[in-house]
């Protein structure tokens, strides 16, 4: 098997996981709650902060001032997909994110959402 074909096969086998994550400011406790249908996109989220292009201005400002080491990123829950029947992953991920928004209340003085 040639190398390209081998790489394609390996890529197809990579498990794509969806879920909810938090980014917490270790200095003031403020939290950002977000979700991705592919948690590998967290790299892009962090890249946007590093390049000063994130759309959340308050989070971006704190990141610029304090640096990346002042924040912890954690996946708080993975989306569990049903094995049988219809499953709307987008809708279920929205519900999961809302559950964490309700639980953590990261608004105003408590967060960046």
Backbone atoms as SQL, in Angstrom:
CREATE TABLE atoms (id INTEGER PRIMARY KEY, chain TEXT, resi INTEGER, resn TEXT, atom TEXT, x REAL, y REAL, z REAL);
INSERT INTO atoms VALUES
  (1, 'A', 1, 'UNK', 'N', 0.854, -1.188, 0.000),
  (2, 'A', 1, 'UNK', 'CA', 0.000, 0.000, 0.000),
  (3, 'A', 1, 'UNK', 'C', 0.893, 1.243, 0.000),
  (4, 'A', 2, 'UNK', 'N', 0.552, 2.212, -0.862),
  (5, 'A', 2, 'UNK', 'CA', 1.388, 3.412, -0.899),
  (6, 'A', 2, 'UNK', 'C', 1.122, 4.315, 0.298),
  (7, 'A', 3, 'UNK', 'N', 2.049, 5.204, 0.550),
  (8, 'A', 3, 'UNK', 'CA', 2.014, 6.042, 1.751),
  (9, 'A', 3, 'UNK', 'C', 0.773, 6.941, 1.814),
  (10, 'A', 4, 'UNK', 'N', 0.391, 7.530, 0.670),
  (11, 'A', 4, 'UNK', 'CA', -0.785, 8.413, 0.637),
  (12, 'A', 4, 'UNK', 'C', -2.053, 7.652, 1.019),
  (13, 'A', 5, 'UNK', 'N', -2.199, 6.494, 0.455),
  (14, 'A', 5, 'UNK', 'CA', -3.383, 5.675, 0.720),
  (15, 'A', 5, 'UNK', 'C', -3.414, 5.267, 2.198),
  (16, 'A', 6, 'UNK', 'N', -2.250, 4.942, 2.730),
  (17, 'A', 6, 'UNK', 'CA', -2.128, 4.568, 4.132),
  (18, 'A', 6, 'UNK', 'C', -2.553, 5.727, 5.039),
  (19, 'A', 7, 'UNK', 'N', -2.098, 6.922, 4.721),
  (20, 'A', 7, 'UNK', 'CA', -2.458, 8.111, 5.500),
  (21, 'A', 7, 'UNK', 'C', -3.965, 8.379, 5.438),
  (22, 'A', 8, 'UNK', 'N', -4.554, 8.212, 4.268),
  (23, 'A', 8, 'UNK', 'CA', -6.000, 8.406, 4.113),
  (24, 'A', 8, 'UNK', 'C', -6.767, 7.422, 4.982),
  (25, 'A', 9, 'UNK', 'N', -6.338, 6.188, 4.996),
  (26, 'A', 9, 'UNK', 'CA', -6.998, 5.163, 5.814),
  (27, 'A', 9, 'UNK', 'C', -6.881, 5.505, 7.299),
  (28, 'A', 10, 'UNK', 'N', -5.703, 5.956, 7.720),
  (29, 'A', 10, 'UNK', 'CA', -5.500, 6.335, 9.119),
  (30, 'A', 10, 'UNK', 'C', -6.410, 7.508, 9.484),
  (31, 'A', 11, 'UNK', 'N', -6.541, 8.487, 8.563),
  (32, 'A', 11, 'UNK', 'CA', -7.376, 9.660, 8.812),
  (33, 'A', 11, 'UNK', 'C', -8.840, 9.250, 8.990),
  (34, 'A', 12, 'UNK', 'N', -9.306, 8.326, 8.176),
  (35, 'A', 12, 'UNK', 'CA', -10.693, 7.864, 8.260),
  (36, 'A', 12, 'UNK', 'C', -10.990, 7.193, 9.596),
  (37, 'A', 13, 'UNK', 'N', -9.973, 6.605, 10.203),
  (38, 'A', 13, 'UNK', 'CA', -10.151, 5.894, 11.462),
  (39, 'A', 13, 'UNK', 'C', -10.103, 6.800, 12.686),
  (40, 'A', 14, 'UNK', 'N', -9.689, 8.053, 12.504),
  (41, 'A', 14, 'UNK', 'CA', -9.610, 8.985, 13.627),
  (42, 'A', 14, 'UNK', 'C', -11.024, 9.287, 14.124),
  (43, 'A', 15, 'UNK', 'N', -11.220, 9.104, 15.398),
  (44, 'A', 15, 'UNK', 'CA', -12.526, 9.338, 16.002),
  (45, 'A', 15, 'UNK', 'C', -12.717, 10.846, 16.210),
  (46, 'A', 16, 'UNK', 'N', -13.820, 11.362, 15.696),
  (47, 'A', 16, 'UNK', 'CA', -14.138, 12.781, 15.877),
  (48, 'A', 16, 'UNK', 'C', -15.076, 12.889, 17.061),
  (49, 'A', 17, 'UNK', 'N', -14.649, 13.651, 18.065),
  (50, 'A', 17, 'UNK', 'CA', -15.457, 13.781, 19.268),
  (51, 'A', 17, 'UNK', 'C', -15.995, 15.206, 19.394),
  (52, 'A', 18, 'UNK', 'N', -17.264, 15.281, 19.761),
  (53, 'A', 18, 'UNK', 'CA', -17.916, 16.562, 20.007),
  (54, 'A', 18, 'UNK', 'C', -18.065, 16.724, 21.504),
  (55, 'A', 19, 'UNK', 'N', -18.118, 17.987, 21.943),
  (56, 'A', 19, 'UNK', 'CA', -18.316, 18.192, 23.365),
  (57, 'A', 19, 'UNK', 'C', -18.263, 19.648, 23.777),
  (58, 'A', 20, 'UNK', 'N', -18.350, 19.847, 25.083),
  (59, 'A', 20, 'UNK', 'CA', -18.375, 21.178, 25.685),
  (60, 'A', 20, 'UNK', 'C', -17.059, 21.383, 26.432),
  (61, 'A', 21, 'UNK', 'N', -16.524, 22.595, 26.314),
  (62, 'A', 21, 'UNK', 'CA', -15.283, 22.920, 26.999),
  (63, 'A', 21, 'UNK', 'C', -15.432, 24.221, 27.781),
  (64, 'A', 22, 'UNK', 'N', -14.540, 24.392, 28.745),
  (65, 'A', 22, 'UNK', 'CA', -14.469, 25.659, 29.469),
  (66, 'A', 22, 'UNK', 'C', -13.061, 26.204, 29.357),
  (67, 'A', 23, 'UNK', 'N', -12.970, 27.515, 29.365),
  (68, 'A', 23, 'UNK', 'CA', -11.684, 28.197, 29.452),
  (69, 'A', 23, 'UNK', 'C', -11.810, 29.107, 30.656),
  (70, 'A', 24, 'UNK', 'N', -11.010, 28.832, 31.681),
  (71, 'A', 24, 'UNK', 'CA', -11.133, 29.543, 32.948),
  (72, 'A', 24, 'UNK', 'C', -9.904, 30.388, 33.221),
  (73, 'A', 25, 'UNK', 'N', -10.161, 31.639, 33.575),
  (74, 'A', 25, 'UNK', 'CA', -9.107, 32.566, 33.963),
  (75, 'A', 25, 'UNK', 'C', -8.712, 32.214, 35.397),
  (76, 'A', 26, 'UNK', 'N', -7.464, 31.778, 35.588),
  (77, 'A', 26, 'UNK', 'CA', -7.010, 31.329, 36.910),
  (78, 'A', 26, 'UNK', 'C', -6.871, 32.488, 37.892),
  (79, 'A', 27, 'UNK', 'N', -6.767, 33.722, 37.381),
  (80, 'A', 27, 'UNK', 'CA', -6.570, 34.857, 38.277),
  (81, 'A', 27, 'UNK', 'C', -7.866, 35.431, 38.827),
  (82, 'A', 28, 'UNK', 'N', -8.909, 35.471, 37.997),
  (83, 'A', 28, 'UNK', 'CA', -10.161, 36.058, 38.490),
  (84, 'A', 28, 'UNK', 'C', -11.337, 35.081, 38.490),
  (85, 'A', 29, 'UNK', 'N', -11.119, 33.849, 38.035),
  (86, 'A', 29, 'UNK', 'CA', -12.160, 32.825, 38.070),
  (87, 'A', 29, 'UNK', 'C', -13.201, 32.913, 36.975),
  (88, 'A', 30, 'UNK', 'N', -13.100, 33.908, 36.092),
  (89, 'A', 30, 'UNK', 'CA', -14.073, 34.027, 35.008),
  (90, 'A', 30, 'UNK', 'C', -13.934, 32.850, 34.052),
  (91, 'A', 31, 'UNK', 'N', -15.080, 32.403, 33.537),
  (92, 'A', 31, 'UNK', 'CA', -15.104, 31.224, 32.685),
  (93, 'A', 31, 'UNK', 'C', -15.808, 31.515, 31.364),
  (94, 'A', 32, 'UNK', 'N', -15.310, 30.886, 30.319),
  (95, 'A', 32, 'UNK', 'CA', -15.964, 30.891, 29.017),
  (96, 'A', 32, 'UNK', 'C', -16.409, 29.463, 28.748),
  (97, 'A', 33, 'UNK', 'N', -17.663, 29.287, 28.343),
  (98, 'A', 33, 'UNK', 'CA', -18.190, 27.964, 28.001),
  (99, 'A', 33, 'UNK', 'C', -18.446, 27.939, 26.500),
  (100, 'A', 34, 'UNK', 'N', -17.948, 26.907, 25.854),
  (101, 'A', 34, 'UNK', 'CA', -18.150, 26.762, 24.418),
  (102, 'A', 34, 'UNK', 'C', -18.273, 25.298, 24.048),
  (103, 'A', 35, 'UNK', 'N', -18.570, 25.049, 22.783),
  (104, 'A', 35, 'UNK', 'CA', -18.671, 23.669, 22.313),
  (105, 'A', 35, 'UNK', 'C', -18.223, 23.599, 20.862),
  (106, 'A', 36, 'UNK', 'N', -17.791, 22.420, 20.483),
  (107, 'A', 36, 'UNK', 'CA', -17.400, 22.151, 19.100),
  (108, 'A', 36, 'UNK', 'C', -17.913, 20.779, 18.706),
  (109, 'A', 37, 'UNK', 'N', -18.323, 20.646, 17.449),
  (110, 'A', 37, 'UNK', 'CA', -18.715, 19.342, 16.940),
  (111, 'A', 37, 'UNK', 'C', -17.472, 18.483, 16.680),
  (112, 'A', 38, 'UNK', 'N', -16.305, 19.122, 16.678),
  (113, 'A', 38, 'UNK', 'CA', -15.026, 18.421, 16.577),
  (114, 'A', 38, 'UNK', 'C', -14.076, 19.137, 17.538),
  (115, 'A', 39, 'UNK', 'N', -13.788, 18.502, 18.660),
  (116, 'A', 39, 'UNK', 'CA', -12.990, 19.165, 19.693),
  (117, 'A', 39, 'UNK', 'C', -11.553, 19.453, 19.258),
  (118, 'A', 40, 'UNK', 'N', -11.147, 18.911, 18.128),
  (119, 'A', 40, 'UNK', 'CA', -9.825, 19.269, 17.599),
  (120, 'A', 40, 'UNK', 'C', -9.795, 20.748, 17.203),
  (121, 'A', 41, 'UNK', 'N', -10.972, 21.343, 17.059),
  (122, 'A', 41, 'UNK', 'CA', -11.058, 22.767, 16.724),
  (123, 'A', 41, 'UNK', 'C', -10.621, 23.665, 17.881),
  (124, 'A', 42, 'UNK', 'N', -10.392, 23.085, 19.046),
  (125, 'A', 42, 'UNK', 'CA', -9.869, 23.868, 20.167),
  (126, 'A', 42, 'UNK', 'C', -8.531, 24.509, 19.806),
  (127, 'A', 43, 'UNK', 'N', -7.772, 23.844, 18.941),
  (128, 'A', 43, 'UNK', 'CA', -6.501, 24.427, 18.501),
  (129, 'A', 43, 'UNK', 'C', -6.743, 25.740, 17.770),
  (130, 'A', 44, 'UNK', 'N', -7.766, 25.777, 16.930),
  (131, 'A', 44, 'UNK', 'CA', -8.109, 27.000, 16.207),
  (132, 'A', 44, 'UNK', 'C', -8.599, 28.093, 17.145),
  (133, 'A', 45, 'UNK', 'N', -9.353, 27.687, 18.162),
  (134, 'A', 45, 'UNK', 'CA', -9.851, 28.616, 19.184),
  (135, 'A', 45, 'UNK', 'C', -8.666, 29.287, 19.878),
  (136, 'A', 46, 'UNK', 'N', -7.680, 28.482, 20.264),
  (137, 'A', 46, 'UNK', 'CA', -6.493, 29.016, 20.931),
  (138, 'A', 46, 'UNK', 'C', -5.657, 29.870, 19.973),
  (139, 'A', 47, 'UNK', 'N', -5.591, 29.458, 18.716),
  (140, 'A', 47, 'UNK', 'CA', -4.843, 30.221, 17.720),
  (141, 'A', 47, 'UNK', 'C', -5.446, 31.618, 17.551),
  (142, 'A', 48, 'UNK', 'N', -6.780, 31.694, 17.538),
  (143, 'A', 48, 'UNK', 'CA', -7.441, 33.004, 17.405),
  (144, 'A', 48, 'UNK', 'C', -7.053, 33.918, 18.575),
  (145, 'A', 49, 'UNK', 'N', -6.984, 33.355, 19.770),
  (146, 'A', 49, 'UNK', 'CA', -6.576, 34.159, 20.927),
  (147, 'A', 49, 'UNK', 'C', -5.123, 34.604, 20.794),
  (148, 'A', 50, 'UNK', 'N', -4.265, 33.702, 20.352),
  (149, 'A', 50, 'UNK', 'CA', -2.842, 34.030, 20.201),
  (150, 'A', 50, 'UNK', 'C', -2.618, 35.117, 19.162),
  (151, 'A', 51, 'UNK', 'N', -3.454, 35.130, 18.123),
  (152, 'A', 51, 'UNK', 'CA', -3.282, 36.099, 17.031),
  (153, 'A', 51, 'UNK', 'C', -4.186, 37.323, 17.180),
  (154, 'A', 52, 'UNK', 'N', -4.809, 37.461, 18.358),
  (155, 'A', 52, 'UNK', 'CA', -5.640, 38.618, 18.666),
  (156, 'A', 52, 'UNK', 'C', -6.812, 38.789, 17.694),
  (157, 'A', 53, 'UNK', 'N', -7.428, 37.669, 17.314),
  (158, 'A', 53, 'UNK', 'CA', -8.549, 37.735, 16.359),
  (159, 'A', 53, 'UNK', 'C', -9.827, 37.097, 16.900),
  (160, 'A', 54, 'UNK', 'N', -9.858, 36.782, 18.188),
  (161, 'A', 54, 'UNK', 'CA', -11.056, 36.149, 18.747),
  (162, 'A', 54, 'UNK', 'C', -12.184, 37.172, 18.811),
  (163, 'A', 55, 'UNK', 'N', -13.411, 36.715, 18.581),
  (164, 'A', 55, 'UNK', 'CA', -14.561, 37.621, 18.527),
  (165, 'A', 55, 'UNK', 'C', -15.059, 38.046, 19.903),
  (166, 'A', 56, 'UNK', 'N', -14.706, 37.307, 20.956),
  (167, 'A', 56, 'UNK', 'CA', -15.112, 37.679, 22.309),
  (168, 'A', 56, 'UNK', 'C', -14.081, 38.685, 22.832),
  (169, 'A', 57, 'UNK', 'N', -14.441, 39.953, 22.776),
  (170, 'A', 57, 'UNK', 'CA', -13.494, 41.040, 23.082),
  (171, 'A', 57, 'UNK', 'C', -12.993, 41.022, 24.525),
  (172, 'A', 58, 'UNK', 'N', -13.857, 40.692, 25.463),
  (173, 'A', 58, 'UNK', 'CA', -13.453, 40.676, 26.872),
  (174, 'A', 58, 'UNK', 'C', -12.461, 39.540, 27.143),
  (175, 'A', 59, 'UNK', 'N', -12.761, 38.366, 26.599),
  (176, 'A', 59, 'UNK', 'CA', -11.849, 37.234, 26.735),
  (177, 'A', 59, 'UNK', 'C', -10.517, 37.555, 26.061),
  (178, 'A', 60, 'UNK', 'N', -10.592, 38.137, 24.879),
  (179, 'A', 60, 'UNK', 'CA', -9.380, 38.485, 24.144),
  (180, 'A', 60, 'UNK', 'C', -8.532, 39.498, 24.919),
  (181, 'A', 61, 'UNK', 'N', -9.173, 40.493, 25.505),
  (182, 'A', 61, 'UNK', 'CA', -8.449, 41.519, 26.264),
  (183, 'A', 61, 'UNK', 'C', -7.722, 40.906, 27.464),
  (184, 'A', 62, 'UNK', 'N', -8.414, 40.029, 28.204),
  (185, 'A', 62, 'UNK', 'CA', -7.777, 39.377, 29.352),
  (186, 'A', 62, 'UNK', 'C', -6.638, 38.466, 28.900),
  (187, 'A', 63, 'UNK', 'N', -6.838, 37.775, 27.794),
  (188, 'A', 63, 'UNK', 'CA', -5.800, 36.897, 27.258),
  (189, 'A', 63, 'UNK', 'C', -4.572, 37.714, 26.868),
  (190, 'A', 64, 'UNK', 'N', -4.811, 38.855, 26.225),
  (191, 'A', 64, 'UNK', 'CA', -3.694, 39.720, 25.818),
  (192, 'A', 64, 'UNK', 'C', -2.931, 40.240, 27.026),
  (193, 'A', 65, 'UNK', 'N', -3.648, 40.619, 28.066),
  (194, 'A', 65, 'UNK', 'CA', -3.036, 41.184, 29.266),
  (195, 'A', 65, 'UNK', 'C', -2.315, 40.124, 30.106),
  (196, 'A', 66, 'UNK', 'N', -2.969, 38.984, 30.308),
  (197, 'A', 66, 'UNK', 'CA', -2.460, 37.981, 31.250),
  (198, 'A', 66, 'UNK', 'C', -1.635, 36.869, 30.609),
  (199, 'A', 67, 'UNK', 'N', -1.857, 36.619, 29.320),
  (200, 'A', 67, 'UNK', 'CA', -1.133, 35.551, 28.633),
  (201, 'A', 67, 'UNK', 'C', -1.817, 34.205, 28.745),
  (202, 'A', 68, 'UNK', 'N', -1.377, 33.288, 27.926),
  (203, 'A', 68, 'UNK', 'CA', -2.047, 31.972, 27.849),
  (204, 'A', 68, 'UNK', 'C', -1.910, 31.162, 29.134),
  (205, 'A', 69, 'UNK', 'N', -0.839, 31.358, 29.880),
  (206, 'A', 69, 'UNK', 'CA', -0.624, 30.570, 31.102),
  (207, 'A', 69, 'UNK', 'C', -1.600, 30.930, 32.222),
  (208, 'A', 70, 'UNK', 'N', -2.335, 32.022, 32.056),
  (209, 'A', 70, 'UNK', 'CA', -3.312, 32.436, 33.065),
  (210, 'A', 70, 'UNK', 'C', -4.659, 31.740, 32.866),
  (211, 'A', 71, 'UNK', 'N', -4.749, 30.864, 31.874),
  (212, 'A', 71, 'UNK', 'CA', -6.012, 30.200, 31.552),
  (213, 'A', 71, 'UNK', 'C', -5.863, 28.685, 31.528),
  (214, 'A', 72, 'UNK', 'N', -6.926, 28.017, 31.983),
  (215, 'A', 72, 'UNK', 'CA', -7.024, 26.563, 31.887),
  (216, 'A', 72, 'UNK', 'C', -8.135, 26.233, 30.906),
  (217, 'A', 73, 'UNK', 'N', -7.866, 25.302, 29.999),
  (218, 'A', 73, 'UNK', 'CA', -8.901, 24.812, 29.092),
  (219, 'A', 73, 'UNK', 'C', -9.171, 23.360, 29.451),
  (220, 'A', 74, 'UNK', 'N', -10.464, 23.048, 29.579),
  (221, 'A', 74, 'UNK', 'CA', -10.846, 21.697, 29.971),
  (222, 'A', 74, 'UNK', 'C', -12.097, 21.274, 29.206),
  (223, 'A', 75, 'UNK', 'N', -12.081, 20.058, 28.692),
  (224, 'A', 75, 'UNK', 'CA', -13.294, 19.482, 28.112),
  (225, 'A', 75, 'UNK', 'C', -14.106, 18.965, 29.290),
  (226, 'A', 76, 'UNK', 'N', -15.295, 19.542, 29.498),
  (227, 'A', 76, 'UNK', 'CA', -16.100, 19.179, 30.668),
  (228, 'A', 76, 'UNK', 'C', -17.074, 18.038, 30.388),
  (229, 'A', 77, 'UNK', 'N', -17.440, 17.858, 29.105),
  (230, 'A', 77, 'UNK', 'CA', -18.330, 16.748, 28.778),
  (231, 'A', 77, 'UNK', 'C', -18.286, 16.464, 27.284),
  (232, 'A', 78, 'UNK', 'N', -18.180, 15.179, 26.976),
  (233, 'A', 78, 'UNK', 'CA', -18.222, 14.736, 25.585),
  (234, 'A', 78, 'UNK', 'C', -19.659, 14.390, 25.217),
  (235, 'A', 79, 'UNK', 'N', -20.018, 14.648, 23.973),
  (236, 'A', 79, 'UNK', 'CA', -21.358, 14.314, 23.481),
  (237, 'A', 79, 'UNK', 'C', -21.435, 12.801, 23.276),
  (238, 'A', 80, 'UNK', 'N', -22.396, 12.191, 23.917),
  (239, 'A', 80, 'UNK', 'CA', -22.602, 10.750, 23.758),
  (240, 'A', 80, 'UNK', 'C', -23.621, 10.548, 22.644),
  (241, 'A', 81, 'UNK', 'N', -23.194, 9.860, 21.606),
  (242, 'A', 81, 'UNK', 'CA', -24.071, 9.637, 20.460),
  (243, 'A', 81, 'UNK', 'C', -24.868, 8.359, 20.643),
  (244, 'A', 82, 'UNK', 'N', -26.145, 8.424, 20.277),
  (245, 'A', 82, 'UNK', 'CA', -27.003, 7.244, 20.341),
  (246, 'A', 82, 'UNK', 'C', -26.567, 6.253, 19.272),
  (247, 'A', 83, 'UNK', 'N', -26.596, 4.997, 19.643),
  (248, 'A', 83, 'UNK', 'CA', -26.205, 3.944, 18.702),
  (249, 'A', 83, 'UNK', 'C', -27.321, 3.639, 17.696),
  (250, 'A', 84, 'UNK', 'N', -28.578, 3.830, 18.127),
  (251, 'A', 84, 'UNK', 'CA', -29.699, 3.483, 17.263),
  (252, 'A', 84, 'UNK', 'C', -30.658, 4.659, 17.134),
  (253, 'A', 85, 'UNK', 'N', -31.384, 4.670, 16.035),
  (254, 'A', 85, 'UNK', 'CA', -32.396, 5.697, 15.826),
  (255, 'A', 85, 'UNK', 'C', -31.806, 7.033, 15.391),
  (256, 'A', 86, 'UNK', 'N', -32.701, 7.985, 15.189),
  (257, 'A', 86, 'UNK', 'CA', -32.296, 9.313, 14.722),
  (258, 'A', 86, 'UNK', 'C', -31.570, 10.060, 15.827),
  (259, 'A', 87, 'UNK', 'N', -30.504, 10.742, 15.458),
  (260, 'A', 87, 'UNK', 'CA', -29.724, 11.515, 16.421),
  (261, 'A', 87, 'UNK', 'C', -29.275, 12.811, 15.760),
  (262, 'A', 88, 'UNK', 'N', -29.774, 13.940, 16.246),
  (263, 'A', 88, 'UNK', 'CA', -29.396, 15.251, 15.724),
  (264, 'A', 88, 'UNK', 'C', -28.246, 15.781, 16.584),
  (265, 'A', 89, 'UNK', 'N', -27.020, 15.515, 16.140),
  (266, 'A', 89, 'UNK', 'CA', -25.829, 15.857, 16.929),
  (267, 'A', 89, 'UNK', 'C', -25.753, 17.357, 17.205),
  (268, 'A', 90, 'UNK', 'N', -26.109, 18.176, 16.231),
  (269, 'A', 90, 'UNK', 'CA', -26.037, 19.630, 16.419),
  (270, 'A', 90, 'UNK', 'C', -26.973, 20.079, 17.538),
  (271, 'A', 91, 'UNK', 'N', -28.197, 19.585, 17.494),
  (272, 'A', 91, 'UNK', 'CA', -29.199, 19.948, 18.504),
  (273, 'A', 91, 'UNK', 'C', -28.796, 19.434, 19.894),
  (274, 'A', 92, 'UNK', 'N', -28.299, 18.213, 19.940),
  (275, 'A', 92, 'UNK', 'CA', -27.894, 17.628, 21.216),
  (276, 'A', 92, 'UNK', 'C', -26.682, 18.353, 21.801),
  (277, 'A', 93, 'UNK', 'N', -25.777, 18.807, 20.938),
  (278, 'A', 93, 'UNK', 'CA', -24.613, 19.562, 21.403),
  (279, 'A', 93, 'UNK', 'C', -25.045, 20.922, 21.951),
  (280, 'A', 94, 'UNK', 'N', -26.027, 21.548, 21.305),
  (281, 'A', 94, 'UNK', 'CA', -26.567, 22.821, 21.812),
  (282, 'A', 94, 'UNK', 'C', -27.182, 22.630, 23.199),
  (283, 'A', 95, 'UNK', 'N', -27.919, 21.525, 23.386),
  (284, 'A', 95, 'UNK', 'CA', -28.530, 21.233, 24.691),
  (285, 'A', 95, 'UNK', 'C', -27.451, 21.007, 25.752),
  (286, 'A', 96, 'UNK', 'N', -26.405, 20.298, 25.368),
  (287, 'A', 96, 'UNK', 'CA', -25.314, 20.008, 26.297),
  (288, 'A', 96, 'UNK', 'C', -24.603, 21.298, 26.712),
  (289, 'A', 97, 'UNK', 'N', -24.365, 22.173, 25.735),
  (290, 'A', 97, 'UNK', 'CA', -23.731, 23.464, 26.049),
  (291, 'A', 97, 'UNK', 'C', -24.637, 24.291, 26.961),
  (292, 'A', 98, 'UNK', 'N', -25.934, 24.292, 26.680),
  (293, 'A', 98, 'UNK', 'CA', -26.879, 25.046, 27.507),
  (294, 'A', 98, 'UNK', 'C', -26.894, 24.523, 28.935),
  (295, 'A', 99, 'UNK', 'N', -26.788, 23.214, 29.082),
  (296, 'A', 99, 'UNK', 'CA', -26.733, 22.601, 30.413),
  (297, 'A', 99, 'UNK', 'C', -25.558, 23.190, 31.206),
  (298, 'A', 100, 'UNK', 'N', -24.397, 23.326, 30.546),
  (299, 'A', 100, 'UNK', 'CA', -23.217, 23.856, 31.229),
  (300, 'A', 100, 'UNK', 'C', -23.315, 25.363, 31.455),
  (301, 'A', 101, 'UNK', 'N', -23.953, 26.069, 30.540),
  (302, 'A', 101, 'UNK', 'CA', -24.182, 27.506, 30.744),
  (303, 'A', 101, 'UNK', 'C', -25.090, 27.713, 31.951),
  (304, 'A', 102, 'UNK', 'N', -26.137, 26.882, 32.066),
  (305, 'A', 102, 'UNK', 'CA', -27.051, 26.973, 33.208),
  (306, 'A', 102, 'UNK', 'C', -26.333, 26.629, 34.513),
  (307, 'A', 103, 'UNK', 'N', -25.488, 25.625, 34.464),
  (308, 'A', 103, 'UNK', 'CA', -24.791, 25.162, 35.658),
  (309, 'A', 103, 'UNK', 'C', -23.735, 26.163, 36.141),
  (310, 'A', 104, 'UNK', 'N', -22.932, 26.703, 35.223),
  (311, 'A', 104, 'UNK', 'CA', -21.807, 27.567, 35.598),
  (312, 'A', 104, 'UNK', 'C', -22.148, 29.062, 35.619),
  (313, 'A', 105, 'UNK', 'N', -23.198, 29.442, 34.910),
  (314, 'A', 105, 'UNK', 'CA', -23.631, 30.860, 34.846),
  (315, 'A', 105, 'UNK', 'C', -22.457, 31.805, 34.549),
  (316, 'A', 106, 'UNK', 'N', -21.746, 31.594, 33.413),
  (317, 'A', 106, 'UNK', 'CA', -20.574, 32.409, 33.126),
  (318, 'A', 106, 'UNK', 'C', -20.901, 33.758, 32.467),
  (319, 'A', 107, 'UNK', 'N', -21.703, 34.543, 33.165),
  (320, 'A', 107, 'UNK', 'CA', -22.159, 35.815, 32.615),
  (321, 'A', 107, 'UNK', 'C', -21.720, 36.957, 33.524),
  (322, 'A', 108, 'UNK', 'N', -21.569, 38.141, 32.958),
  (323, 'A', 108, 'UNK', 'CA', -21.220, 39.322, 33.752),
  (324, 'A', 108, 'UNK', 'C', -19.891, 39.158, 34.461),
  (325, 'A', 109, 'UNK', 'N', -19.900, 39.337, 35.765),
  (326, 'A', 109, 'UNK', 'CA', -18.677, 39.254, 36.564),
  (327, 'A', 109, 'UNK', 'C', -18.144, 37.826, 36.677),
  (328, 'A', 110, 'UNK', 'N', -18.980, 36.839, 36.334),
  (329, 'A', 110, 'UNK', 'CA', -18.587, 35.434, 36.505),
  (330, 'A', 110, 'UNK', 'C', -17.981, 34.819, 35.254),
  (331, 'A', 111, 'UNK', 'N', -18.107, 35.511, 34.117),
  (332, 'A', 111, 'UNK', 'CA', -17.601, 34.861, 32.919),
  (333, 'A', 111, 'UNK', 'C', -17.592, 35.731, 31.691),
  (334, 'A', 112, 'UNK', 'N', -17.327, 35.056, 30.583),
  (335, 'A', 112, 'UNK', 'CA', -17.151, 35.735, 29.298),
  (336, 'A', 112, 'UNK', 'C', -18.285, 35.474, 28.323),
  (337, 'A', 113, 'UNK', 'N', -19.305, 34.713, 28.713),
  (338, 'A', 113, 'UNK', 'CA', -20.395, 34.411, 27.775),
  (339, 'A', 113, 'UNK', 'C', -21.435, 35.518, 27.776);
